């Protein structure tokens, strides 16, 4: 556990603390109004928000420059936002294909829809105040980000199916950044530099600095030149959760989670949470829960900067999922994948060897997401029969043939439509498939080996509506704010797809504004 550092009497007398502990300097070159710790979407939003209020801002990132971006870099750049329909989103789009727009069906997604989704997937446990802020500001945050230089597109490739010549969006998630997560971070970085935010990589913050009143007045960290202190009027922690620490995963999620693959950055190892807890912050939210998905079994232990999110395998509602014994173990069609994928990774981890197999046939294979299922090096198998496919995948042949035979017999008649919950289901088998149930009966057959890929952890710090970190008495810790994945209380068990980046942006903006105001008041 890290310990906090109390500044010497010179701070109270108005003398600046130098770059190195114990040294004094005459200039104020390293004195900032706001220090932002982290380098992803939430951190950049906090830095930009503080800067637009006139604050002098530095963003400190533990990772080297080549790994800047945190988990945000590894996403598809999807933001869940409210909107009134296609005309409401048109002004946001970087480029428009009028022919495609003329065929696009985009029903409104209201604040009531968003809040209902939050309450449903978290089983009513999301903090209503924090969730309400995220929902109510989600539409405006997209416009704010556009004004900061973020370019938007409609995610036809990920969130729409063509049905009867119409392009139908489904699941409430439609807006993404041009270039995905890579594009999001590139655009954030360019915008931050234009606005005068200083960005420093390869600086690992180790502890929070406090004055004798207990207010946070900077950070201490280690850079290429050794241990340094950076003074500030306020600090924003936006440095992610603990998903990249096998030890913390085992401690909080369970011992089996040590084997999970990390979808994103290897640098989110929980130091931000620990240093905040050390100065009295209240832990909050689902510390035993996380966002985890079906992830290609051949993926490296942590994120790949080239393929980023292409190791994900999210077309499973169109087929069936089995374990190495050939048995199904979840309802692939329980809901749109936007509302099930973040918890199905945990279900895969519970299977023998922590591995499962997604199966499709010639009818459904053309509907798979090409960027994911045709990515280089994926664990892809193909065969002319189910038995041959089982042999190729090293799945129990008899078990898989029996499962497919029973599944096919259980499929009820009905019209298949992947753009709606079509009710085309099975009867008489467990687990059922509630929607999109098509028999696997048309060769060739395709299989994809998947494991559990952890995205981020749900447990975090308790913050108020201004993203001020609260202590265990639920009072704001002066000068300390938080945003992004280390904010607790929003997600339990599950989350609606795309709401992570939205939360990071909404609370990043609030944290930056509040930090700048606090720093300004302190200076005055």
N, C-alpha and C positions, 0 to 999 in steps of 0.2 A: 504494500500500500504506500502510495506517495504521501509525503507530508507537505503542508503548506509552508510558505516562507514569510515571516513577518519582517517588513522593511525596518531599517534602522531609523534613529531619531532624525537623521538628515532629511528624510522624506517629510516629516512633520514640520520641519523648519523651512520647507520649500526648496531644499537643495535637491538637484536631480540625482538619481541613482544611475551610475554609468552602465555600460554594456556588460562589464564583468562585476561579479559580486565583490563588494569591498572597495571598488575604485570610484572616484568622483571625476566628472568631466564638467567643463565650463559650458559647453554647448548643449542644446536640447535636441540634437539630431535624432536621438532614439526615443523621444517622447511622443506618444501618439494619443489622440483622443480615444480611439477605439482599436482594440486588438481583436481580430477574428481568428479563431483557431479552427483550421480545417480547410479543405480545398475543393469541396463539391458544390452542388447546386445551392444548398442552404447557406453555406459560407459565403458564396459570391453574392447571394441576395442580401445577406446581412451587411456585407461590406458596401454594396451599392446603396443600400438604404441609409446607412450611416453617412456615406459620402454625400448623398443628396441633401442631407441636413447640415452640410458644411464641416463635418468632422474630418480630422486627419486620421486615415485608416491604414492599417497594415494587416494583411492576411498571411498567417503563418501555417505552412503545410509541412507535415512530418516527412512525406514522401519526396523523393527526388523529382526534378522537373518532368522527367519522362513518365511519371506516374501521377501527375496532377489530375485531380478530378474526382477523387474518392469513388464511391459506388455509383455516383451519377454518370460517370463515364461509361459504365458497363450496361446501362439501361437502353431501352429503345427510345427514350426521350418522351414517353407518354405521360401526359398530365390529365388528371380527371378534373374537369371544370364544368360549371353549370352554363347553359346557353339556351336561348329561346328557339333555336332552329338554325338552318343553314345560313339564312341572311344575317343572323347574329354573329356568325363566325367568319363570314367572307372578308370583313375588313382586317382580320388578323392574318390571313393567309399570305405567305411570301410570294407564291405564284399560284395561278388558278388555271385549271384545264376546264374550259367552259363546257366542253362536250361531256366530260365526266360529271361535272357539277349538275348538268341538266338531267342526268340519270340517277342522281344521288338521293336516297331517302334517309333523312337525318331527323328523327323525331326529337323534340325538345328534351333536355335533361335539366330538371328544375332543382332548386335547393331542397325541396321536399323529397325528390327522388334520391338525391345524393345522401341526405341524412337518413332516409329509410334504408339505403344500402349499408351505411355505416352501422346502424343499429342492428340490422339483420345479421351481417356477417360476423360482428363482434359479440353476438348473442346478448346485446343490450348493455355491454360493459364499457363501451367507449365513454370517456369523459364528455358529458353533453355540452359543457361550456367550450372546451377546446375544440371538439368536433364541430360545434356550431360556427366558431370563428373560421375554421378551415373551409367549411362548406360555403358560408356567406361571402367569403372573400375570394373564392376560387375563380370566379369569372373575371373579376377585376385584376387578379394577379397575372392572368394571361396578357391583358392589355398593358399592364405595367412592365412586364418582361419584354413585350414587343417594343415598347418605348426605350428599353435599355439595350436593344439590339438583338434580342432572341427572335429567330425566324420560325414561323409555324407552318405546318402542313396538316392535311387530313390524312389519317393513317389507313388508307384503303387496303394496303397490303397486309395489315395485321387485324383490322377490326371491321371489315366489310366482306360480304359475300355477294356475288352476282346471282340474282334470282329473277328469272323471267325478264332479263335485260335490264333490271334495275340493280343499282349498287346500294345494298342495304347495310347500314351500320347497326351494330348490336352491342348490348352490354354497357351503354352509357359512356364509353371511352372512345373519343374520336380525334383528339388533338395531340399532335406530337411535334417535336422539334425537327427542323431540317437537319439531316445528318445524324439523327438519333442522339445517343448519349455523347458520342464524340463531338458532334456538332454543337450540342448544348454547352459543353465545357469550352470549346474553342471560341464560341460566341460570348460566353461569360467572361473569359479571360481578356478578349479584345476590348470588350465594353468596360471592364474594370480598369484596364490600363488607360483607356481614353479618359476616364473620369478622374484619374489621379490616385486610384487605390494602389498601394505598394504591395506586391506579391512576392513572398519569399518562401522558397522550397528548401527541403533538407534541414528543417528546423523542428526538432521534436520537443514540444512543450512538455515539461516534466511536472510542474507544479504552479499553483496560483499564488501570486504575491498579495499580501494584505497589509494594510496599515494597522495601527493599534486600536482602531475602532472596529476592526473586522471587515472593513470594506475591501473589495478586490481592487487592486491598483496596478495590475500588470501580470506578467507571466515570467517564469524562469524556464529556460529550455536549453537544448544542446544543438549547436550548429557545427559546421565544419571547423570553426575556430575554437570550439569548446563551449563551456557553460556561459550563458548570457542571460541577462534580465532585460526585459522590454517593458517599459513603464506605459501605463495607459489610464485614462479616465474611466474606462469600462472595458469589460471583456465579454465576448460572445463565444461560447463553445458550440461549434458546429462540426465536430470531428468524428461523428458516427458512433455506432454501438460497439459490441464486443465480439461480433461474429467471426472475426479472423483469429481469435485466440482460442485454441483448442482447450486450454485449461479453463478459461471462463465459460466456454460452451459446456464443458463437462460439469462444471460446478453449478451452473444455473439451469441448463436445459436437460442435462442427464448425461451419463457416461457414453451412451451410444453416439452422441453428437460429436464426439472427437473425430469420428470417421467421416463426417459430412464434408463435401467439397465446398469451397468458398467461391461464389459466383463472381465476386468483385475484387476490390482492392485487398491486398494482404496487410494493409496498414491500419485497419480498424480493429485495434486490439484493446480497446476499453480504457485507455489512460484518461481520457476526458471525463468519463463517468467516475472513475476512482478519485481523481483529484477534486472533483466537485463534491463527492460524498465526504471526502476528508475535511472539507471546510464547512460541513454541516448540511449539505443539500439533502432533501428528502428523496429517497428512491420511490419511483412511482410506476404504475402500470404492470404489464405482464412480463415479469422477469424470467418466467419459465417458457415463454413463447417466442416465436420468430416467424419470419417470412421465409419459406423454403419451397422450392419447386422441383419439377422433373427436369433433370440436368443430364446431359449426355455422359454416359459412363466412361467414355474415353477422354473427357475433359481433364485438364491439368488440375492440381490441388487448389490453385487460386486463379483469379481471372486472367484471361488472355487478352492483351491490349489490341490485338488485331481482330479476333473474332467476337469479342465482347459478348453480347447477348445471344449470339447465334448457336451456342451450345444448348439453349433452352429448347424444350420439346413440348409445345403448348397446343398441339392439335389433337390431343387425346380424346376430347369429346366425340370425335368422329369415328373412333375405333374402340378397342377394348385394351385393358391393361392387366397383365398377369405377372406373377412372380416366377421364380425359378422352378417351382413345382407345377407350373402351368395353371395355377388357380387365379381367378379374379379376386380382388380384395377391396374394391371401391366402386362407387357409382360414377362412372365416367361422365354421365349426362345429368348429374344432379342440378347443374345450373350452367350458365355461360362460364367459360373458363376464367373470365375476369374475377369471378367470385369463388372459385375453388382452387386455382393453381397455387396460391400462396400457402395453402395448408396441405396439399397433396404430397409435397416433398417429404414431410414428416411420415406420411403413410408408407412411402417407399422405403424410408430408412428402417421401418419396423419389419420389413420383409427379410427372408433369409439372405444373408450376404449384403443387405442394403441395396439390392438391385431389383429392377422390374423391367418389363418389356411392353412397349406399345405396339399393337398390331393393327394393320390395315390391309385392305385388299385393293384390287384394281378399280373398284368403284370410288373409294375414298382417297386413295393416294394422290390423285390430281388436286384435291382440295387442301393438301397439307401446305403449311407455310414454307415456301421454297427457301427463304433465307436461313431457316433452322434445319430443315430436314435434308437439304442438299448441301449443307456446309461442308468444307473440307475436313476429312478425317472423322466424320460422325460414325457412330456404331450402327451401321445399317446392314440389314440382312434381307435377302430375297429368295423365294423358293416357289416351286410350282404346286406344292401341297403343304398343308398344315404340319404334317409329320416331318417333312424335309425341313421346314422352317424351324421346328423345335430342335432338330439335330444341329442345324447351323448355329442356333443361339445357345445350345447346350442347356435347353430347358427340357424337363421331363416330357418325353414324347407322348406317352399314354395319357398323362394328366392334361396336356394341352389339347390333344385331340378330343378328349371327353368334354373339356370346358367349352371348346368352340362348338361342338355338336349340341350341347345343352343350351348354349347361348342362342344359337341359330334357331332352335326349336321354340325358344321362349319369346322371340321377337314378334310383336303384334303388328297387324297391318296398319297402314297410315301413310300420310304424305311426309316425306323427309324434307326438312327445310332448315339448314344450319343457321339462318339469320334470325330465327325465333325459337323459343322453347316450344318445339313442335308436338310434344306429348307422345311421340313415337317411341314406345317403351317396350320393356320385356315384362313378362308375367311368369310367376312360378319359380324363379331362381333368386338366390341370394349371393352377393348383393344384386339389386335390380339395376337396370339402366333406365333412367327416367325420361330421357329425351335422346333423339338422334340415333336410335337403335336400328342398325342395318345388319343383316346377316353377313358374316365373313364367308362368302361362298364363291367368289369370283377371282380365280388366279390371274396373275401372280399375287403372292402374299408378301407383305413387307413387315419387318420387325425392327424396332429400335431399342437398344439397351439404354436404360436411364438409371440414374441414382439420385440422391438427394443433394441439391445445391442450395446452400443457405445464402440468403440475400442480406437480411439485416435482422437484428434482435428488437423485440417490442418493448422490453423493459428500459426505463430511462429515468430522467429527472422530472420532478414536479415543477411546472412553470405556471405562471399566471397568464392572463390575456395579453400582457405586454412582453411575454417571453422572458420575464424575470425569474430566475431560479429561486425557488422557495426552500426555506430550511425546514427542519422537522417540526417546527411550530407554525409552519405555513406563513412565515414572514419572508419578504424578499431579502435575499443576501445582497447588500449594496454593491453595485458595480458588476454583478454577474448575471449573464443572460445565456439562453440556449436555444438552439433550433436544429431541425433535421432529425436524424435517426435516434439521437439521444434524448429526445423529448418523449416522456412516457405518458401513458393514459389514453392514447388515441386508438391503438390497435390491440385487440385481444383475439387469440385463436386464429385470426384470419384478417384479411383487409381487402377492400375493393381495388382492383388493379388500377395503377396510375395515381393513387392518392398519396404515395410516398413523396414523389417529387412535388406534388401540390402542397403537402404539409411543409416540406422544406422551404418552399418559396414563401408561403404565407407567414410562417413563424420566423423565417429568416428576415423578411421585411420588417416585421414587428420588432424583432430583436435589435436590428440595426437602428431603427428609429428611436427605440427606448434607450439603447446604449448611448447614442449620440446626445440625447436629451439629458441623460444622467451625467455624462462627461461634461457637457456644457454647464450644467448646474454646479458641478464640483469646481470647474474652472472659475465660475463667477463668484 
